[in-house]
Each structure stands twice: as C-alpha cells, then as structure tokens.
C-alpha cells in the first residue's frame, strides 16, 4: 500500500480557525497597548508644558499666553505624536493645558488636562490617580 502524504481540508480549516481566534485576541490587545503608549507621550508633553509655564511665571510674574513662546524658549513640543497641545490662561495665576487627539486611531482616547496646581484629569472628568492619567 502507498502512504498518502499531505494535509486534509479539515486539518487546514482547524489551523485557520485557531489562527483566527489568536488574531481576534491579539489585535485588540496590541491596539490598546499602542494607544496607551501614544497617551504616555501626551502626558509627558503636558507635564513639560506645565513645568515651562511655572518657569515662565517665575521669571515674568504671570503665565504665558502664547504656546509658540513656550515652544521656542522653553522646549515645549507644539504637538505630541497624535495629540495637539494648547492651553488657556484665565488670569496671571491660573492656566489649564489640554492634549487633544487629532488622529483617527487616537480619537476614542479623549482629551487630557493639567492645571497650574498640577491637577490632572481626563475628558471623562476622572482626576489622577483614576482615569487615563493612571494608565
């Protein structure tokens, strides 16, 4: 008798199903991991912006109202990967900085905020150590 070599259609389908299940688990996990990594870049940039505002205030007596001034003089990034940075200055003693996602892959992540007191929160209103600042 001759021995038959090769794989059957059933064996091939079983392998395809197993690969599909593994991909169905791995792809969302990887996507979430990448989103958290891009969020970490935005958090770092916001903290840099906050530190630059404090240095500016120490030298000038009030917070800067011009992001370009902080970018050129204090090394604050204007954008951070998938996030745009901006801030508002209410008066000489307060500011709120925001990192807003602008790419489709990061839009679902929402905005991040920091103020002159170092308080950090996300667009859902959760303050650090809860919410997106903690992850």
C-alpha positions as CSV (number, residue, x, y, z in Angstrom):
1,X,0.0,0.0,0.0
2,X,1.1,3.5,-0.7
3,X,1.1,6.0,2.1
4,X,-0.6,9.3,1.4
5,X,1.2,12.4,2.4
6,X,-0.3,15.9,2.9
7,X,-3.0,17.5,4.9
8,X,-6.7,17.2,4.7
9,X,-9.1,20.0,4.3
10,X,-10.4,19.5,7.8
11,X,-6.8,19.9,9.3
12,X,-6.4,23.1,7.2
13,X,-9.7,24.5,8.5
14,X,-8.8,23.8,12.1
15,X,-5.5,25.6,11.7
16,X,-7.2,28.6,10.1
17,X,-9.8,28.8,12.9
18,X,-7.0,28.7,15.6
19,X,-5.1,31.4,13.8
20,X,-8.3,33.5,13.5
21,X,-9.0,33.1,17.3
22,X,-5.5,34.1,18.2
23,X,-5.6,37.1,15.9
24,X,-9.0,38.1,17.3
25,X,-7.5,38.3,20.8
26,X,-4.0,39.7,19.9
27,X,-5.0,42.6,17.6
28,X,-7.3,44.4,20.1
29,X,-4.7,43.9,22.9
30,X,-2.0,45.3,20.7
31,X,-4.1,48.3,19.6
32,X,-4.9,49.1,23.2
33,X,-1.2,48.8,24.1
34,X,-0.3,51.2,21.3
35,X,-3.0,53.7,22.3
36,X,-1.7,53.7,25.9
37,X,1.8,54.4,24.6
38,X,0.7,57.3,22.5
39,X,-1.2,58.6,25.5
40,X,2.0,58.4,27.6
41,X,3.7,60.8,25.1
42,X,0.9,63.3,25.5
43,X,1.0,63.1,29.3
44,X,4.8,63.8,29.2
45,X,4.2,66.8,26.9
46,X,1.5,68.2,29.2
47,X,3.8,67.9,32.2
48,X,6.6,69.6,30.2
49,X,4.1,72.4,29.3
50,X,3.1,72.8,32.9
51,X,6.8,73.0,34.0
52,X,7.5,75.6,31.3
53,X,4.6,77.7,32.4
54,X,5.9,77.6,36.0
55,X,9.4,78.6,34.9
56,X,7.9,81.4,32.8
57,X,5.8,82.6,35.7
58,X,8.9,82.6,38.0
59,X,10.7,84.9,35.6
60,X,7.8,87.1,34.4
61,X,5.3,87.1,37.2
62,X,2.5,85.6,35.1
63,X,1.8,82.6,32.9
64,X,2.5,82.8,29.2
65,X,-0.5,83.2,26.9
66,X,1.5,82.2,23.8
67,X,2.2,78.5,23.1
68,X,4.8,79.5,20.4
69,X,6.7,81.4,23.0
70,X,6.9,78.3,25.2
71,X,7.8,76.1,22.2
72,X,10.7,78.3,21.1
73,X,12.0,79.4,24.5
74,X,11.3,76.5,26.8
75,X,11.4,73.5,24.6
76,X,7.7,72.6,24.9
77,X,6.5,70.4,22.0
78,X,3.7,72.0,19.9
79,X,2.3,68.6,19.2
80,X,3.0,65.2,20.8
81,X,2.5,62.4,18.4
82,X,-1.2,62.1,17.9
83,X,-2.1,64.9,20.2
84,X,-2.2,68.7,19.8
85,X,-1.3,70.8,22.8
86,X,-3.0,74.0,23.8
87,X,-3.8,76.0,26.9
88,X,-5.9,78.8,28.3
89,X,-4.8,81.4,30.8
90,X,-7.6,82.7,32.9
91,X,-5.6,85.2,34.8
92,X,-2.0,85.8,35.9
93,X,-2.2,83.0,38.4
94,X,-4.0,80.1,36.6
95,X,-3.9,78.1,33.4
96,X,-5.3,74.9,32.0
97,X,-3.4,72.9,29.4
98,X,-5.0,70.3,27.2
99,X,-3.8,67.5,25.0
100,X,-6.4,66.8,22.3
101,X,-6.1,63.8,20.0
102,X,-6.3,64.6,16.3
103,X,-5.8,61.3,14.6
104,X,-8.5,58.7,14.0
105,X,-6.6,56.0,15.8
106,X,-6.4,58.1,19.0
107,X,-9.8,60.0,18.9
108,X,-11.5,57.5,21.1
109,X,-9.0,58.1,23.8
110,X,-10.3,61.6,24.7
111,X,-8.6,64.7,26.0
112,X,-6.1,65.0,28.9
113,X,-5.8,68.1,31.1
114,X,-3.5,69.7,33.6
115,X,-3.7,72.9,35.5
116,X,-1.4,75.3,37.5
117,X,-1.8,73.2,40.7
118,X,-0.7,70.1,39.0
119,X,-4.2,68.6,39.0
120,X,-4.5,66.1,36.2
121,X,-7.8,64.8,34.7
122,X,-9.2,63.3,31.5
123,X,-12.2,64.2,29.4
124,X,-14.5,61.9,31.4
125,X,-13.8,64.1,34.5
126,X,-11.7,61.5,36.3
127,X,-8.8,63.0,38.3
128,X,-5.5,61.3,38.8
129,X,-4.9,58.6,40.1
130,X,-8.1,57.3,38.4
131,X,-8.8,57.5,34.7
132,X,-6.5,57.8,31.8
133,X,-3.7,59.6,33.7
134,X,-3.3,56.4,35.8
135,X,-2.9,54.1,32.8
